[in-house]
Amino acid sequence: MTGAGEAGAGAAGEWGPPPTHGPGAGGGRRRRRRWPWVVLWTVVALVVVVAGAGTAVYFWADGRVRTTDAFGEYAGRPKAGQGTDWLLIGSDSRATLTPSSAANCTSARTRCATPTPS
């Protein structure tokens, strides 16, 4: 049943290696799709870039934060571990206040008058 006229038969009527070109080359395997891998690696690259940029912005912003010892040594300061944490936010610039408004801003207990734009 393996005659010279059958597909794959060699000159002497023996079976040879599979054909390397032409229809059916490669044993009929289908070509693998590459687009899922391209999409996957694109998403991975974007995640890495966004995470790196976020980390860079975090450290940049952290380096720009200025802190101060708002309440250094003062009379009546509680012992270490018995105090209260205070968060102070804002600017102490009073450059835009009028002289009469600045007179009202002498301590933290009095509220400053809102300056009127000139």
N, C-alpha and C positions, 0 to 999 in steps of 0.2 A: 503494500500500500504506500510505500514511500518511493515513488518513481521519480524519474528525472523531470517530469512535467509538473510536479507539485510545487507549491510555493515553499521557499526555504530550502529546496534541495540543492546541493552542491553539484559540481561536475561529475562526481563519482556516485551521486545518489545519496550522500550523507547529509545530515542536518548540519547547517552552519550557524554562525552567530546571527542574531536578529539584525535586520537592516538598520543602517544608521541614517538613512535619508529617504525621502519620499513619503507617501501616505502611510500612516500607521507606524512611523518611526518613533522609537521610544516606548514601545509597548502599549500605545494608546492612552498614556497618562495625560490628564488634563493639565493645562498650564495653571500654576498657582496664582491666585489673585494677590496682587501686591498692595492695592489701595487700602485694605484694612490696616496693614502695618504702617503705611505712610500716615494715615490718620492717627493711629496710636502714637507714633513717635512725634508727630506734630503737637499733639495734645500734651505729651510728656514734656517736650521742649518749652511749650508755653507756660506750663505749670512751674517749671524750674526758673524761667525768666521772671515770672510774676513774683514768685517766692523770693528770688534774689533781690528784685527791686524793692519789695516790701521790707526786707531785712535792711537794705541800704538806707531807705527812708527812715526806718526806726532808729538806726544808730546815728544818722545825721541829725534827726530831731532831738534825740537824747543828748547829743553833744552841744546843742544850742540852749538847753535848759540851764538857767542860772539859779542857783540857790543861795540863800543868805541865812545867817543865824539871826532871825528876827527878834528873838528875845534872848539876848546874851545873859550875862549875870545881872540880876536885878534883885532888889529887896523883895522878899516874899515868894521867891521862886521855890516850888516844891522840890523835895528830894528826888533823885533819879528814880524813875519807875512809878512815881506817884503823880505825874503831871498829866496834862491833856495835850493831844495832838491838835495843831492848828494848821489849816490850809489857807494860805494867803494868796489871793489871785488879784492881779491888776497891776496898774502902774502908779507910781508915786509922783508922776510928773504933774506939777501944778503950774506949768508955764502959761496955760491959757486962762488962768483965773485972774479976775480983777483984784486989786489990792483989798477991797472990802470983802470979797468972797474968800480970799486967802486968809483973812483974819479969823474966819469961822472954822478953819481947818487946822486947829491947833492940836487936837488929840484924836484918838481913834473912837472916843465915846461920842463926839459930836459929828453930825453928818454935814459934809460939805455942801454948800449951796451950788447948784448946777450953774456953770458959767453960761452967760448968754453970748451967742455969736455976735461979733461986731460987724 
